[in-house]
Amino acid sequence: MNERSGEVSSELYPELAVPGGLREALGREAARRGCGGEPLDRVEGFDAAVAACCARGQARFAVYATNIDEREFRIEISGPSGWLWGAFGSTEDLAVVAAILHAWRDGASIAQLRREWTLLAATPLDAAPPGRVVSTAWRLTLERSPVIRLGNAELAEALYAQPALRRFFPWPSHGHFSLLSSTADPFHEEVPRVNPAGDGLWNVVTPWSPQTPERVLGSRLSAREAAALVAANVPAGSGPAIEGGWPAGGRMA
């Protein structure tokens, strides 16, 4: 993925493919609406072309145009304590971003913003458009976003580099990395899991079930070796991940 680069798709984001990128585009949109405001700041780790942010005390408003497959402005708003779990949103319309930003700068609370704009949700995955929960989870994982659970960066990148694995929901937990077939509880695991083996190496094991005990497929592998082994052992007929919990009767045909 290329989220952190300064390259902007002029087809997806024509208003950003000019000097100043997203920061200047938001400023122009605010001026067009007759709204003032201080210039936005850069987001650490991102080029100004694709990300911008500003602060209001401890609260923070950030917007990202890092989706290189579809047009999307992703919004993250933290509360007055600085706590990251505030409001999250996704929209194709830069004018909507500017309107939310203006209301936030004028002192609107998280609750007020969520009442006014129903696209805002309590978690980043709840805010993902239908059909994009898995891709949003991967994007946040690879961007090392603090608003989602993160696993080992090298392993996450190696797993994503395998096209067969991108359709599963990334779920790192306690050093392990699972690729799930559902995005919410009840979760379902069909794909081999990667467990830490120490010294930066990894074991690949099959999922446990009452009918099938866990089995080690490979031990003390590099991240790339582990990812390749997982991809080679994706069960036939599994995936893509279902958005929501796994249905009681299993995957529908």
C-alpha positions, 0 to 999 in steps of 0.5 A: 500500500502507498498511503503515506506517500505524497502521490495523489491520484488526480482521478480520485482526488483532483482537488488535491493534485496541486501544491499544498494537497489536502491542507490547502484544499480544505482551506479553499473549501472553507473560504468558499463557504465563508468560513475562516480558521487557522491553517491545518497542520501536518499529520506526523508520518504522512505527507501534507498532500494526503493528511491534515489535522488541527487541535482545539485544546486537547481535542484533535481533528484529523482527515486522511485521503489515503485510500488509493483504490476509491475516493474517500476522506476519512475523519478522526476526531478525539474528545476534549481529554485527547482520548482517541475514541471520539468520532470517526467518519468516511465521505467522498465529499470534501465539502462535508469534511469542511462543514464538520471541521467548521462546526468542530472548530466552533465548539460543537461536542462529539455528541452534537457532531454525531447527531448532525452528521450520521456518517460519524460513528463511535469506532473507525470500523463502524464508520467504514462504508459497506463493503470496506470494513476489511480494507479499512482495517488493513489500511489502519493496521498498515498506517500504524493508526492508534485507533485500532489494535496493532500487531507486529508491523513487519508481520502485518506488511508481510501478510498484506503482501499476499493477495490471498490474505487481504480479503480476511479481517486482520485481528492481532492480539497478545502477539498473535495474528489471526485472519478472521472470516467475520469482522465482528463477534461471533468471530470465525477463524478458518485461516492458519494463525501466526504465533510468536516464536521469539527472537522475531520469528513466527510459528504458523498453526491451524485454527483450533476447533472441538473437532480439529486440534491445533496443528503446527504447520511451520516453526521459527519462520521469518515474517515473509516465510510465515505469511507465504505459508499461511497463504499456501494453506487458505482452505478452499472455499473460505473468504472473503470475510463477512461484514458483521458476526459469523452467522449461526448456520455458517457462510451463506451460499 
